[in-house]
Amino acid sequence: MHVLARIRLGLARHPWAYWVVVSVVAAMVAVSASRAMAGVDAARRSWGEQEAVWVASAAVEPGQPIRADRRQVPRALAPESAVRVAPVDAVARQRIARGAIITDVDLAARDPVGLIPDGWVAIAVPAAVGHFAAGDHVRVYAREQFVAAGVVIDRGESDLMVAIPVDAAPAMATALLANAVTIALTPDP
């Protein structure tokens, strides 16, 4: 008689044997899962204490409201400037990737003034605004002369609000008076 046939015949005559095998397999799976969870807990404890921080729940572009979830992360992974209170009524100062821990540097007030980096000024530049958005990195030229690298912080119907380093503001003003400003879109620095 074939081996499988003998096993099936034996299980048919003794149904309790089937349930013994099922119980043993279930116990082995339970023990294995318990050991795996104990390993995960041990690894989590090895990182030290947990801390609550806010993490971006979706990718955010500059000037957009921040959507975030509160998560527990090991204290060793949380930066000093991590946001620890809900980022309500704040917008992104820069691009934030999904899953990134939100820091103070990422937050700005809802108005465009909050998007101006420290030590910079914003100047309205008449331009065709169709291809520009808040957060775009640009290079500003006066005729063929490079003036400054900057960032678009707002866009109107016929002008862009461009933030540039304060040192470049006089050259930018002179170029604007001469109607000689060109804005070039660049990839992130």
C-alpha angles and dihedrals in degrees: 000000000000117000095238091049090053091050092050091047091049092050090048091053093043111032091173088069090061091054092047090056091047091049093049092050091047091050091050091051091048092050091047092050091047091052091048092051091047088054091051091049091048091051091048091050091049089064091058131230122359123236131196115240135161117255126192109255091198137015110277128203122212113281094021124116114263120244111199143167127211113243138175114238131170110275089236090064098046113093118227091247094051113137110249099179127060111280093231117167092009130121130203116270090195138007113297121197122223109269095020118136107248114235133189089259090061095057129085135169116266094256123077091252089072090060094060109104118233112275093023135103130209122230128186111238122192105234146140096270101192097105100038131086135177110283096030114138113230142178118223120215132186103209102307095338121100111234106176148319111251147159131243109240099174141002130212131187095279106005143053127222102223123188115212135168111283090240090064095050097092092052090047092050091050091050091049091052089051090047088234104124122129122184118206123193114229135182118261111291 
